[in-house]
Amino acid sequence: MRQTSLRGKGKLSKPGVKNIAKFTSPHAGGLLEVVGKLLPDHSATRVKSLLRHRQLAVNGTATTQFDYPVAEGDEIWVNYGGSFDVFRHPNLKLLYEDESILVVDKGYGMLSTAAGKVKDDTVFSVMRAYVKKRNEHARVFIVHRLDRDTSGIMLLTRTAKAREKLVKNWTQMVAERHYVAVVEGEMDKDEGLIQSYLYDGDDNYTVHSTDDPNRGTLAKTRYTVLERGADKTLVQLSLRKGLKNQLRVHMSDQGHPISGDRKYGGHPNAIKRLALHATHLKITHPATGQEMTFDSPVPDSFRELLAL
């Protein structure tokens, strides 16, 4: 994951009861080295103590790793009020947080928001509980969703204003969204553009594709072949403003449904999941205007599936 700094202030702020100083790293290096230069009035013993007690964070991520990689422009947080809260969840990883946004890496099988009788252990409910631990008035807002069966990067905001700005200016502020998928069969071309008009079926469960602009909303998906297997293909799928089930429908349209996608013509697979993962997100930060990029690796199981 790489992202630019959000601000370059070193003054104390007080989220909740904690005093957190925030700095922008002027150069790259290991965390201990960088903090030592940022805090010349602190002894080496004092800096090591801050690290050991989890009072240092890089771009919102707390760590005790002395050589944790810091890039020029990264934001360093020093919590003088105590240890940072550490986010832990078996199916959700926190990639980044600040006062305006949260970026997470969602596991397969987890809903983005409540649906039907499932209201707990969604991305929304888990992240809301997390922010409320520090401030009972804190809120989170879903900006875009991933299907339960899709894993990968999701963006949330902590203010209504940030969400509104992103939603209203989505195509300008969300520069890149990439997914990887294992699709059935061998793609004929190494790259291409798929476009059609999508509309909800009568059951409001499946999405259908048509060439008739009067029946649906235009959707565009670009694909690039990454690797080829005997009867499967690993592809990168790119979109800007995605529609419900867009990638799944478009690959099915091509005669290459995503592996494990029984809803759109795919077959059950050895990894027992939909082989679709959101790997890359590039945005303009809604509060600072800074460009930020987040990445999540291709699941090992996808390449294992490709080799079968």
C-alpha positions in Angstrom: 0.0 0.0 0.0 1.2 3.5 -0.8 -0.4 6.8 -0.2 0.6 10.4 0.2 0.5 12.3 3.5 -2.7 14.0 4.5 -1.1 16.9 6.4 2.2 18.1 7.7 1.4 19.4 11.2 3.2 18.5 14.3 0.9 20.1 16.9 -1.2 18.0 19.3 -4.7 17.1 18.6 -7.2 15.4 20.9 -9.4 12.7 19.4 -11.2 11.4 22.5 -8.9 11.7 25.5 -5.6 11.0 23.7 -2.9 13.5 22.7 -1.7 12.7 19.3 1.1 14.6 17.5 1.1 14.3 13.8 4.1 14.8 11.5 4.9 14.3 7.8 8.0 12.3 7.2 10.6 14.4 5.2 12.4 11.3 3.9 12.2 7.5 3.6 13.6 5.0 6.1 12.9 2.7 9.0 10.3 3.9 11.5 12.7 4.2 14.4 15.2 6.2 12.4 12.6 8.5 11.0 11.0 9.2 14.3 14.4 9.8 15.9 15.0 12.6 13.4 11.5 14.0 13.7 11.8 14.2 17.5 15.4 15.4 18.1 14.4 16.5 21.7 13.6 12.8 22.5 16.3 10.5 23.7 16.8 7.2 21.8 15.5 5.4 24.9 12.3 7.5 24.8 11.7 6.8 21.1 12.2 3.1 21.6 9.8 3.2 24.5 7.1 4.8 22.3 7.7 2.1 19.8 7.6 -0.7 22.3 4.3 0.5 23.8 2.6 0.8 20.4 2.5 4.6 20.6 3.7 5.2 17.0 1.6 4.8 13.8 2.3 5.2 10.1 -0.6 6.5 8.1 -3.0 5.5 10.8 -1.5 2.0 11.3 0.1 1.3 14.7 3.2 -0.8 14.8 6.0 -2.0 17.1 8.3 -2.9 14.2 11.4 -0.8 14.5 12.2 -1.0 10.7 8.7 -0.6 9.5 9.1 1.0 6.1 8.3 4.7 6.0 8.2 6.6 2.7 8.8 10.3 2.2 5.4 12.1 2.7 4.0 9.4 5.0 2.1 10.6 8.1 3.6 9.7 11.4 1.4 9.7 14.5 2.8 9.8 18.1 0.3 9.0 20.8 1.5 10.6 24.0 -1.7 9.6 25.8 -1.0 5.8 25.6 -1.1 2.9 23.2 -3.0 3.2 20.0 -6.1 1.0 19.7 -5.3 -2.0 17.5 -7.9 -3.1 15.1 -8.4 -6.8 14.9 -11.0 -8.8 13.0 -10.7 -12.3 11.5 -12.2 -11.2 8.1 -11.4 -7.5 7.9 -8.1 -5.7 7.7 -7.7 -1.9 8.3 -5.4 -0.5 5.7 -5.7 3.2 6.5 -7.6 5.7 8.7 -7.7 9.4 9.4 -10.3 11.9 10.4 -12.1 11.7 7.1 -11.8 8.2 5.6 -11.2 4.5 6.4 -9.9 2.0 3.9 -10.3 -1.7 4.6 -9.5 -5.0 3.0 -12.6 -7.2 3.2 -12.5 -11.0 3.3 -14.7 -13.3 1.3 -18.1 -14.1 2.8 -18.6 -10.8 4.7 -21.4 -8.3 3.8 -20.7 -4.7 3.3 -23.9 -3.6 5.0 -26.9 -5.2 6.7 -29.1 -7.3 4.4 -32.2 -9.3 5.3 -31.7 -10.8 8.8 -27.9 -10.2 8.8 -27.2 -7.0 10.6 -24.1 -7.8 12.7 -20.5 -8.5 11.6 -20.8 -6.5 8.4 -18.1 -4.1 7.3 -20.3 -1.2 8.3 -21.2 -2.6 11.8 -17.6 -3.6 12.6 -16.1 -0.3 11.6 -18.8 1.7 13.3 -18.1 -0.2 16.6 -14.4 0.5 16.1 -14.7 4.3 15.8 -17.2 4.5 18.6 -14.7 2.9 21.0 -12.8 6.2 20.9 -15.8 8.6 20.5 -19.4 7.5 21.1 -20.5 10.2 18.6 -18.3 9.0 15.8 -20.0 7.7 12.6 -19.0 5.9 9.4 -20.5 6.0 6.0 -20.4 3.4 3.2 -19.1 4.9 -0.1 -19.3 1.8 -2.3 -20.0 -1.8 -1.6 -18.5 -5.2 -2.5 -20.6 -8.2 -2.9 -20.5 -10.7 0.0 -18.7 -13.1 -2.3 -16.1 -10.6 -3.4 -13.0 -9.7 -1.3 -10.7 -6.8 -1.3 -10.4 -3.0 -0.9 -13.4 -0.9 0.3 -13.6 2.8 1.1 -15.6 4.3 3.9 -15.8 7.8 5.2 -16.1 9.2 8.7 -18.1 12.2 7.8 -21.2 12.8 5.7 -19.5 15.7 4.0 -16.6 13.5 2.8 -19.0 10.8 1.5 -21.2 13.4 -0.3 -18.1 14.9 -2.0 -16.9 11.5 -3.2 -20.3 10.3 -4.4 -21.0 13.5 -6.3 -17.6 13.6 -7.9 -16.9 9.9 -8.2 -15.5 9.8 -11.7 -13.1 12.7 -11.0 -12.0 11.6 -7.5 -11.8 7.8 -8.0 -9.1 7.5 -10.7 -8.5 3.8 -10.7 -10.3 0.7 -9.5 -8.8 -2.7 -10.4 -10.0 -6.2 -9.6 -8.4 -9.6 -10.3 -10.5 -12.7 -11.2 -10.0 -16.2 -12.3 -12.4 -16.8 -15.2 -13.4 -20.1 -16.8 -11.9 -20.9 -20.2 -9.1 -19.2 -22.1 -9.7 -15.6 -23.2 -9.1 -15.1 -26.9 -7.6 -11.6 -26.6 -5.0 -10.3 -24.2 -7.0 -7.1 -23.5 -10.3 -5.5 -24.5 -13.3 -3.3 -23.5 -16.7 -4.8 -22.6 -19.7 -2.5 -22.6 -23.4 -3.0 -22.4 -26.5 -1.7 -20.6 -27.3 -3.4 -17.3 -30.7 -3.7 -15.6 -32.1 -5.5 -12.6 -34.2 -8.6 -13.3 -37.8 -9.0 -12.1 -36.5 -10.8 -9.0 -34.2 -7.9 -8.1 -31.5 -10.5 -7.5 -29.9 -11.1 -10.9 -28.6 -8.4 -13.2 -29.1 -8.6 -17.0 -27.2 -7.2 -19.9 -28.6 -5.6 -23.1 -27.5 -3.5 -26.1 -30.7 -1.5 -25.7 -29.9 1.9 -24.1 -33.5 2.4 -23.2 -33.6 -0.7 -20.9 -30.5 -0.2 -18.7 -27.5 1.9 -17.6 -24.3 1.9 -19.6 -21.5 0.0 -17.9 -17.9 -0.4 -19.2 -15.3 -2.9 -18.1 -11.7 -3.2 -19.3 -9.9 -6.5 -19.0 -6.2 -7.4 -19.3 -5.0 -11.0 -19.2 -2.4 -11.5 -16.5 -1.8 -15.3 -16.6 -3.2 -18.2 -18.5 -3.9 -21.7 -17.3 -5.0 -24.9 -19.0 -8.7 -24.0 -18.9 -8.8 -20.8 -16.8 -7.5 -17.3 -17.1 -6.3 -14.8 -14.5 -7.5 -11.3 -15.6 -7.4 -7.8 -14.3 -10.7 -6.0 -14.5 -10.9 -2.2 -14.4 -13.9 0.1 -14.0 -14.7 3.6 -12.8 -18.2 3.8 -11.6 -19.3 0.2 -11.2 -22.8 -1.1 -11.2 -24.3 -4.0 -9.3 -22.7 -7.3 -10.3 -21.1 -5.5 -13.3 -17.9 -7.5 -13.5 -19.7 -10.8 -13.0 -22.3 -10.1 -15.7 -19.7 -8.8 -18.2 -17.5 -11.8 -17.9 -20.5 -14.1 -18.2 -21.4 -12.2 -21.4 -18.1 -13.1 -22.9 -18.6 -16.8 -22.2 -16.0 -16.7 -19.5 -17.9 -16.5 -16.1 -15.8 -16.0 -13.0 -14.9 -19.2 -11.4 -17.2 -20.1 -8.6 -19.9 -17.7 -9.8 -22.9 -20.1 -10.0 -25.2 -17.1 -10.1 -23.9 -16.1 -13.6 -23.1 -19.4 -15.1 -19.8 -20.4 -13.4 -19.1 -23.7 -11.8 -18.1 -24.6 -8.2 -14.4 -24.6 -7.8 -11.7 -26.1 -5.5 -11.3 -23.0 -3.4 -15.0 -22.9 -2.6 -15.4 -19.2 -3.3 -16.0 -16.6 -6.0 -12.6 -15.9 -7.5 -13.0 -12.1 -7.6 -10.8 -9.7 -5.5 -10.6 -5.9 -5.4 -6.8 -5.3 -5.6 -6.3 -1.6 -6.3 -7.9 1.8 -5.5 -6.6 5.2 -6.4 -8.5 8.2 -5.1 -8.3 11.9 -4.4 -8.7 12.5 -0.6 -12.0 14.3 0.0 -10.6 16.7 2.6 -7.0 17.4 1.5 -7.1 16.8 -2.3 -4.1 14.6 -2.0 -3.8 11.6 -4.3 -3.8 8.2 -2.5 -3.2 4.7 -3.7 -4.1 1.4 -1.9 -3.2 -2.1 -3.0 -4.2 -5.6 -1.8 -2.3 -8.7 -3.1 -3.9 -11.3 -5.4 -5.0 -14.1 -3.1 -2.6 -17.1 -3.2 -5.7 -19.4 -3.8 -6.3 -17.7 -7.1 -3.0 -18.8 -8.6 -3.5 -22.3 -7.0 -6.9 -22.5 -8.8 -5.3 -21.4 -12.0 -2.8 -24.2 -11.8 -5.4 -26.9 -11.3 
